[in-house]
Amino acid sequence: MNRPQDFENQWQDKLSRALEASVGEGAAWEITAGGEALSDESTPRQRLIWTCQMIDKMEGAADLETRQGILAECHCQYPVEELGDVKAAYRESGQVDTALEMLQAKFETFLREGLGLEEELVGEVVSRGWGLAGVRQGQRVIATKIPKSGYLRDYFKESDPLQKRRLYCHCPRVRDMVGEDPALPTEYCYCGAGYYQDIWEEILGQPVKVEVLQSVMGGDEVCQVAVHLP
């Protein structure tokens, strides 16, 4: 009997495939044991506790870089078809800055047309350097996520620091447990970093490394990722 493919099940499947490819089927089965019982109907605490235990077990099966790579494979995906023009422009120009400008334009269009934000709020988001494109710093692109888009207006109205971090977090598996015990290791946030890794590998046509710089799960005010350009 196939289990329903809700978000949790899809995430578990991606994790299992990434683990099997890196540490083998036997170790993957041991690490993910119990995950098959989780679904979107599970409580946030059930998902948090299992995820903390899963990361603990991963530490005994793989080194840090491998673990980060495994978690990065679990990311949500930006639509590849939306990157075709950016990829083509990069191939023609060879300029990362050209790709950045195009990603920024797509992002601002999303804010205005996709989310219907007022110009004042668009300006606030852009002025903070948040969004899809990120900011070029030498051979790195520093990408700072926006608050979860469905909660963006609520984020700017919220004054409680903890609640702001929960409204900011993009991950439906754990956002409600931001700031709770047990604390989820920020290593988990390489899942979110994989989103940017996937985008830049598609544009550049070659592997890139990503690094989690800040995470609301670890007490920071934002989630920030460095994309190390080849």
C-alpha positions in Angstrom: 0.0 0.0 0.0 1.5 3.4 -1.0 1.4 6.1 1.5 -0.1 9.5 0.6 2.3 11.9 -0.9 1.9 14.9 1.4 4.8 17.2 2.1 6.3 15.1 4.9 6.2 11.9 2.9 7.8 13.6 -0.1 10.5 15.0 2.1 11.1 11.6 3.7 11.4 10.0 0.2 14.0 12.6 -0.8 16.0 12.0 2.4 15.9 8.3 1.9 17.2 8.5 -1.7 20.0 10.9 -0.7 21.0 8.7 2.2 21.0 5.5 0.1 23.2 7.1 -2.5 25.7 8.3 0.1 25.8 5.7 2.9 24.1 2.7 1.5 20.6 1.2 1.8 21.2 -0.5 5.2 22.5 2.6 6.9 19.8 4.7 5.3 17.1 2.4 6.7 18.6 2.6 10.2 18.9 6.4 10.1 15.3 7.0 8.8 13.6 4.4 11.0 10.4 5.8 12.4 10.1 8.4 9.6 7.7 6.3 7.7 5.1 6.9 10.5 5.3 10.6 10.1 2.9 12.7 7.9 1.5 16.2 7.7 -0.9 15.1 10.3 1.9 14.4 12.8 2.5 17.1 15.5 5.3 19.6 15.0 7.0 18.1 18.2 6.8 14.6 16.8 8.6 15.8 13.6 11.1 17.8 15.6 12.1 14.9 17.9 12.4 12.5 15.1 14.5 15.0 13.0 16.9 15.6 15.9 17.3 11.8 16.4 17.8 11.3 12.7 20.6 13.9 12.6 22.3 12.3 15.6 22.3 9.0 13.8 23.6 10.6 10.6 26.7 11.8 12.6 27.7 8.2 13.1 27.4 7.3 9.4 28.8 10.2 7.5 31.2 13.2 7.9 30.0 16.8 8.1 30.3 17.6 4.4 28.5 14.4 3.4 25.7 15.1 5.9 25.3 18.6 4.6 25.1 17.3 1.0 22.5 14.7 1.9 20.3 17.3 3.6 20.8 19.7 0.6 19.2 17.1 -1.6 15.9 17.4 0.4 15.3 21.0 -0.7 12.2 22.4 -2.2 12.8 23.2 -5.9 12.6 26.5 -7.7 10.9 25.9 -11.1 13.6 25.0 -13.5 11.6 26.3 -16.5 11.8 29.8 -14.9 15.6 29.7 -15.2 15.9 29.0 -18.9 16.3 32.7 -19.9 18.8 33.3 -17.0 20.8 30.2 -18.0 20.9 31.3 -21.7 22.0 34.8 -20.8 24.8 33.5 -18.6 26.0 31.2 -21.3 26.1 34.1 -23.8 27.7 36.7 -21.5 29.7 34.5 -19.1 28.8 37.1 -16.4 27.4 36.1 -13.0 26.3 39.7 -12.5 24.0 39.3 -15.6 22.3 36.3 -14.0 22.0 38.2 -10.7 20.2 41.1 -12.3 17.8 38.8 -14.0 17.1 36.8 -10.8 16.5 40.1 -9.0 14.0 41.3 -11.7 12.1 38.0 -11.4 12.1 38.3 -7.6 10.7 41.9 -7.7 8.0 40.8 -10.2 7.0 38.0 -7.8 6.7 40.5 -4.9 4.5 42.8 -6.9 2.5 40.4 -9.0 2.7 37.1 -7.2 2.2 38.5 -3.7 0.6 41.8 -4.6 2.7 43.7 -2.2 2.5 47.5 -1.9 5.5 49.4 -3.3 6.5 50.5 0.2 6.8 46.9 1.3 8.6 45.9 -1.9 11.1 48.7 -1.2 11.5 47.5 2.4 12.3 43.9 1.3 14.6 45.0 -1.5 16.5 47.5 0.7 17.4 44.7 3.1 19.0 42.6 0.4 16.6 39.8 0.8 15.4 37.5 -1.9 16.1 35.1 -4.7 19.1 36.8 -6.3 21.3 37.6 -3.3 24.3 40.0 -3.3 27.6 39.3 -5.0 30.7 39.4 -2.7 33.7 38.4 -4.8 33.4 34.7 -5.5 30.3 34.3 -3.3 26.7 35.1 -3.6 25.1 35.9 -0.2 21.4 35.0 -0.4 19.2 36.1 2.5 15.7 34.6 2.4 12.6 36.7 2.8 10.1 35.7 5.5 7.8 32.9 4.4 5.8 34.6 1.6 2.4 33.7 3.0 3.3 35.4 6.3 5.3 38.3 5.0 2.8 41.0 5.9 2.3 39.4 9.4 6.1 39.3 9.9 6.4 43.1 9.5 3.5 43.7 11.9 4.8 41.3 14.6 6.9 42.7 17.5 7.7 39.5 19.4 11.2 38.3 18.4 10.4 34.6 18.7 7.2 34.8 16.8 8.9 36.8 14.0 11.4 34.0 13.7 8.6 31.5 13.3 6.9 33.6 10.7 10.2 33.9 8.9 11.0 30.2 8.7 10.2 28.5 5.4 10.1 24.9 6.5 6.6 23.6 7.3 8.1 20.6 9.1 9.7 22.6 11.9 8.7 26.3 11.8 6.3 26.0 14.7 9.1 24.6 16.8 11.6 27.4 16.3 13.0 28.3 19.7 11.7 25.1 21.4 13.6 22.3 23.0 15.1 20.1 21.9 16.9 22.6 19.7 17.2 21.5 16.1 20.8 21.6 14.9 21.2 24.3 12.2 22.8 21.6 10.1 19.3 20.8 9.2 19.1 24.1 7.4 21.3 22.8 4.6 18.0 21.5 3.3 17.0 25.1 2.6 20.5 25.9 1.3 20.0 23.2 -1.3 17.4 25.5 -2.9 20.0 28.0 -3.8 22.5 25.3 -4.7 20.1 23.9 -7.2 19.4 27.3 -8.8 23.0 28.2 -9.3 24.0 24.8 -10.6 21.3 25.0 -13.1 22.4 28.5 -14.3 26.1 27.8 -14.3 26.0 24.2 -15.5 28.5 23.1 -12.9 28.6 22.2 -9.2 28.6 24.8 -6.5 29.1 24.6 -2.7 26.7 26.2 -0.3 27.2 27.3 3.3 24.6 28.2 5.9 25.7 31.5 7.5 22.7 32.3 9.6 19.5 30.5 10.6 16.4 31.5 12.6 16.5 28.0 14.0 19.8 28.8 15.6 18.6 32.1 17.1 19.5 34.5 14.2 17.0 37.0 12.8 17.3 35.8 9.2 18.3 32.7 7.2 21.3 33.4 5.1 23.3 31.2 2.7 26.6 31.7 0.9 26.8 30.2 -2.6 30.5 29.7 -3.4 31.0 30.2 -7.1 33.3 27.9 -9.0 
